[in-house]
Amino acid sequence: MNPDTAPVELDLYQDVVMDHKRAPRHFGTLAEATHSARGRNPSCGDDVQVALDVAQGRIRDIRFSGQGCAICIASASMMSEAVHGKELAFARDLQQRFRGVLTGTLEPEDAALGKLVSLAGVRNYPSRIKCALLGWHALMQALDEKPAHA
């Protein structure tokens, strides 16, 4: 079957999600961060810090740290991979499409999410949507902040 035309699998814990939970990409601190923000969900204990090195309208580097459930960490890891080295407009647009899929306003097949589509199953578990979006909210908050050292 052609992977581009395969139906979107909506299982919550797909292999790619568990791989990102076990070995998160871009996990750690960023010494020369220009932007940062923290996302917390007190009801479940998820707590994620996102740090960025932004220059010339591009995310040159990204790191995230903290703790959270498998969905929270996997989503932040996949987010960091997806936006690393990309223009800010791309990151903002991707966040909107990802959020649209999770909240049901956009179908996974129409969102052009790449590997992020592996998290589409979260939409079937309303209590987990906040977990999947936490890192993304922190990313958007960080991008909206003034640079740390302008």
RATA-V734826 format. One record per helix or strand of 2 or more residues. SS is the DSSP state (H for helix, E for strand). FROM is the first residue (numbers start at 1). TO is the last residue. Records with the same first field share a line. If there is no record, write none. Layout:
SS: FROM-TO, FROM-TO
//
This chain:
H: 15-22, 70-83, 88-103, 108-110, 114-124, 126-144
E: 35-41, 46-55, 58-67
//
